[in-house]
Amino acid sequence: MTAGSMNGKTCLVTGATHGVGLASARALAAAGATVLLHGRDAALGAALAADIARVSGNGAVRFVHADFLHLEQVRELAAGIARLPRLDVLINNAGIIDTARRCTAEGYDATFGVNHLAPFLLTNLLLPKLTACAPARVIVIASEAHRRAGWLDFGDLMNTRVGYLRAYARSKLANLLFMRALARRTRGGGVTVNAAHPGVVRSQLFRGLPAPLRFALATVLRPFTCSPAQGARTGVYLATAVELERASGGYYRDCRRLEPAAAARCDEAAARLWSESVRLTGLEAA
Ligand SMILES: NC(=O)c1ccc[n+]([C@@H]2O[C@H](COP(=O)([O-])OP(=O)(O)OC[C@H]3O[C@@H](n4cnc5c(N)ncnc54)[C@H](OP(=O)(O)O)[C@@H]3O)[C@@H](O)[C@H]2O)c1
């Protein structure tokens, strides 16, 4: 695998204040990219941007704000980025396991909202910018958890009839269906889209899980986990690898392509999720 030069390229990493996103931002800054480090905590984000700039020797690291529980803030984020000179890479990484079962500002299930609707809206609003800067890449950080979702339940997109782990699995299935539909729509253009499973990463993602589960992850399951830096590798590979310049529509783990579950390969579900997401985000009114 050959990483292309990232000098002169601008990369937006969502959810870059912890875990996989933070490690991805560090790796891209070290590779010479201009990095837009997204988060919802301005003080933390600014401090992290300064730290990455200091450690990497790359001063082109900047914090950008949006709370994905508010689609209005996603719109503001997209509008701010559209005014910048370039956008070459978008890594849709921000994600939650919402044990508290909250709602977004729009009244949608928070897991579906933060993990799917916000990146769906952000990506669509930034697509003209990415297209203008082509060749450009969109990367979706999905998960092997999608295999536990079954078929996407369009009668319960807001997850009222399932627990938080199934809701999370469904959101990761939605990530893969979104990636599939977007790859189809951008085919032959200058924007590619691929998805990654980062591994089971020792990040903040599991912070709300019951103590016995967190204990198991920290002890007996620890050999099956990896650091955020290791977890970032596949997404950064999709963002930088020369050999993937034209590759689109793929799902990768450990920098290798693999077949997602049948439910994630269903074009009918991908198209239906797309139109539902347009309606729920009000994208046509953007
Ligand atoms: N960890 C794993 O084992 C694993 C496995 C498969 C897939 N993934 C996926 O990898 C991605 C990154 O997860 P991670 O493990 O690095 O988790 P993490 O350490 O919890 O980081 C998640 C990031 O998303 C941000 N975020 C959460 N809620 C947000 C909101 N409302 N608005 C904006 N940003 C928000 C967090 O911001 P704060 O810093 O403010 O909380 C944080 O920067 C997720 O999409 C996850 O589904 C993780």
The ligand as an SDF file (V2000), in Angstrom:
LIG
                    3D

 48 52  0  0  0  0  0  0  0  0999 V2000
  -14.5820    1.7880   19.2370 N   0  0  0  0  0  0  0  0  0  0  0  0
  -14.8910    0.7420   18.4870 C   0  0  0  0  0  0  0  0  0  0  0  0
  -14.6150   -0.3950   18.8830 O   0  0  0  0  0  0  0  0  0  0  0  0
  -15.5620    0.9070   17.1600 C   0  0  0  0  0  0  0  0  0  0  0  0
  -15.8370   -0.2450   16.4080 C   0  0  0  0  0  0  0  0  0  0  0  0
  -16.4540   -0.1140   15.1820 C   0  0  0  0  0  0  0  0  0  0  0  0
  -16.7740    1.1580   14.7110 C   0  0  0  0  0  0  0  0  0  0  0  0
  -16.5040    2.2590   15.4630 N   0  0  0  0  0  0  0  0  0  0  0  0
  -16.8950    3.5650   14.9320 C   0  0  0  0  0  0  0  0  0  0  0  0
  -15.7810    4.4310   14.9570 O   0  0  0  0  0  0  0  0  0  0  0  0
  -16.2500    5.7740   15.0440 C   0  0  0  0  0  0  0  0  0  0  0  0
  -15.4520    6.5060   16.1060 C   0  0  0  0  0  0  0  0  0  0  0  0
  -15.7260    5.9280   17.3500 O   0  0  0  0  0  0  0  0  0  0  0  0
  -14.6730    5.8810   18.5450 P   0  0  0  0  0  0  0  0  0  0  0  0
  -14.5320    4.4620   18.9150 O   0  0  0  0  0  0  0  0  0  0  0  0
  -13.4570    6.6600   18.2330 O   0  0  0  0  0  0  0  0  0  0  0  0
  -15.5620    6.5960   19.6810 O   0  0  0  0  0  0  0  0  0  0  0  0
  -15.2610    7.8450   20.6200 P   0  0  0  0  0  0  0  0  0  0  0  0
  -13.9210    7.7470   21.2500 O   0  0  0  0  0  0  0  0  0  0  0  0
  -16.4500    7.9200   21.5320 O   0  0  0  0  0  0  0  0  0  0  0  0
  -15.2660    9.0840   19.6310 O   0  0  0  0  0  0  0  0  0  0  0  0
  -16.4520    9.4810   19.0150 C   0  0  0  0  0  0  0  0  0  0  0  0
  -16.3270   10.8920   18.5160 C   0  0  0  0  0  0  0  0  0  0  0  0
  -17.6250   11.3140   18.0530 O   0  0  0  0  0  0  0  0  0  0  0  0
  -17.9410   12.5430   18.6830 C   0  0  0  0  0  0  0  0  0  0  0  0
  -19.3520   12.7660   18.9380 N   0  0  0  0  0  0  0  0  0  0  0  0
  -20.1860   12.0750   19.7520 C   0  0  0  0  0  0  0  0  0  0  0  0
  -21.3860   12.6510   19.7900 N   0  0  0  0  0  0  0  0  0  0  0  0
  -21.3340   13.7310   18.9820 C   0  0  0  0  0  0  0  0  0  0  0  0
  -22.2590   14.7440   18.6370 C   0  0  0  0  0  0  0  0  0  0  0  0
  -23.4980   14.7970   19.1510 N   0  0  0  0  0  0  0  0  0  0  0  0
  -21.8530   15.7020   17.7890 N   0  0  0  0  0  0  0  0  0  0  0  0
  -20.6030   15.7160   17.2930 C   0  0  0  0  0  0  0  0  0  0  0  0
  -19.6810   14.7920   17.5930 N   0  0  0  0  0  0  0  0  0  0  0  0
  -20.0460   13.8130   18.4430 C   0  0  0  0  0  0  0  0  0  0  0  0
  -17.2190   12.4880   20.0320 C   0  0  0  0  0  0  0  0  0  0  0  0
  -17.1370   13.7760   20.5580 O   0  0  0  0  0  0  0  0  0  0  0  0
  -16.8210   14.0160   22.1430 P   0  0  0  0  0  0  0  0  0  0  0  0
  -15.3370   13.9410   22.2410 O   0  0  0  0  0  0  0  0  0  0  0  0
  -17.3580   15.3800   22.3880 O   0  0  0  0  0  0  0  0  0  0  0  0
  -17.5320   12.9450   22.8930 O   0  0  0  0  0  0  0  0  0  0  0  0
  -15.9020   11.8690   19.6190 C   0  0  0  0  0  0  0  0  0  0  0  0
  -15.0260   12.8350   19.1030 O   0  0  0  0  0  0  0  0  0  0  0  0
  -17.7460    5.6960   15.3230 C   0  0  0  0  0  0  0  0  0  0  0  0
  -18.4610    5.9600   14.1340 O   0  0  0  0  0  0  0  0  0  0  0  0
  -17.9510    4.2680   15.7590 C   0  0  0  0  0  0  0  0  0  0  0  0
  -19.2630    3.7930   15.4540 O   0  0  0  0  0  0  0  0  0  0  0  0
  -15.8990    2.1700   16.6690 C   0  0  0  0  0  0  0  0  0  0  0  0
  1  2  1  0
  2  3  2  0
  2  4  1  0
  4  5  1  0
  4 48  2  0
  5  6  2  0
  6  7  1  0
  7  8  2  0
  8  9  1  0
  8 48  1  0
  9 10  1  0
  9 46  1  0
 10 11  1  0
 11 12  1  0
 11 44  1  0
 12 13  1  0
 13 14  1  0
 14 15  2  0
 14 16  1  0
 14 17  1  0
 17 18  1  0
 18 19  2  0
 18 20  1  0
 18 21  1  0
 21 22  1  0
 22 23  1  0
 23 24  1  0
 23 42  1  0
 24 25  1  0
 25 26  1  0
 25 36  1  0
 26 27  1  0
 26 35  1  0
 27 28  2  0
 28 29  1  0
 29 30  1  0
 29 35  2  0
 30 31  1  0
 30 32  2  0
 32 33  1  0
 33 34  2  0
 34 35  1  0
 36 37  1  0
 36 42  1  0
 37 38  1  0
 38 39  2  0
 38 40  1  0
 38 41  1  0
 42 43  1  0
 44 45  1  0
 44 46  1  0
 46 47  1  0
M  CHG  2   8   1  16  -1
M  END
$$$$
